[in-house]
Structure formats: C-alpha cells, structure tokens
C-alpha cells in the first residue's frame, strides 16, 4: 500500500523520505532561529528593566533595540515572568562558568581548594550579587515568580541552582541527606535574597554577615548533625524575612535607594 501511495504521487520511497527529513530539518532550524530571536530580545530587554521593571514594556523596548517591532512581544505569553525567568536561568549558567573555574574535576570527581562553608558562602555571594544591578526591581520579579502558575518553573530554577552548587562542592551523598542538604541550601539562598533586597548597608555588608551566620554550621549539615535544631532556627529567620519582604512587594515599605 505504501508503494502504491508513492507511485500515485510520482515519488519513490527515497524521495518521499528525503523530503520528510528536509522538512524536519527545516522545522528544527526554524525553531533554533525562533529561540535565538527570543533570547536576543530578552537580553536586550534587560537594559530596560531599571526603567520599566519586569514587564511587557521592557520586552517591547528590547524588541525595538534589536530592530524588531513591538509586536514581537507576542512571542512571550507570560510577559514579565518570561523576562525574569530568562534572567534567572542566565545567572544560573553564569554561576556554573564561575564554579568550573574554582574546582578541579578529575574522572568525574570534583575537588575544591576551599573548606565547604567558605566555598558555599563565596558561591552564594557571587550568585546573589548577580541580581544587585536590578535590586530595586527585584521584589517585582520575586512576586512574579511566586504566582501559582509560575511557581513550578521558579522552583525548578531554584532546584537547579542548589543542585549545581552541591555538585561543584564535591557532594557525593546518595542517602536522605542528599535531599536535606539541597532543601536547606535553597532555604538559605531564599532567606538571604529576602535580606538583600532590604539591605541599605555599604556594599550590602549586613547581607553577607547574615549569610555567614546562616552557613556557619553548613559543614555539620553535610554530616547530618544538628539538622533539627538548625531547621527550627532557620525557620524563624525565614518567617521574619518573608514578612518584611512581603510588605515591600506590596508597596508598604520604601524601596527607593
């Protein structure tokens, strides 16, 4: 039947199959071009976040910056969240580049020169400093990422971040501590992020001191020691910081620098 179909169209099986492959290849190239165009728009849009926030207006300005019409914003159905998500993922990739320069990987095993606590502290500071250029607008990004329909993507981004950090720290755990350590590091990152957007100290020294305190017992986390006590302590700090930040996001606090 397949042979008859090919004969009726005047094409051999090889010609038909070749045509299908060409179409598939064309679709793939079209998708890559579409993705590349989107990335160029979003990258350009970051220049306009200080003025327009994480919004469709910033994306429209980015489209015009790369020579496209504002109609290109239709490529981003989630609006400002698409921009915030792009930035978060870009920062995660940049952090990997940084981490690869800090460690030595031999036969799949990671070796670091710094003690675990110092490594974690410097790594989290590097990652958190990436949002400093957009700090006045970051509460808006956090609000977008926390919306129910955006939360699954945001959680995956955070999971990727902490998993990458633990991997480059040389972590090889396979037991329940694997989950505990990642959950605790994610919590430390988020609560320090909340602290950072409220910080008015020079060069955010209060935030880095806060981060140091939160990580002071991280080595013991990796050994499974005192986890219950630390979770309780961390929980109190997290609730307090969330209350302060919630007020800021809702416009109850002064976010002008």
Secondary structure as UniProt FT lines:
FT   HELIX           2..8
FT   TURN            9..10
FT   HELIX           13..45
FT   HELIX           46..48
FT   HELIX           49..52
FT   HELIX           56..65
FT   TURN            66..67
FT   HELIX           70..75
FT   TURN            77..79
FT   HELIX           80..102
FT   STRAND          103..106
FT   TURN            107..108
FT   STRAND          109..112
FT   HELIX           116..129
FT   TURN            130..131
FT   HELIX           132..134
FT   HELIX           135..146
FT   HELIX           148..168
FT   TURN            169..170
FT   HELIX           177..196
FT   TURN            197..198
FT   HELIX           202..204
FT   HELIX           205..215
FT   TURN            216..217
FT   HELIX           218..222
FT   TURN            223..224
FT   HELIX           227..249
FT   TURN            250..251
//
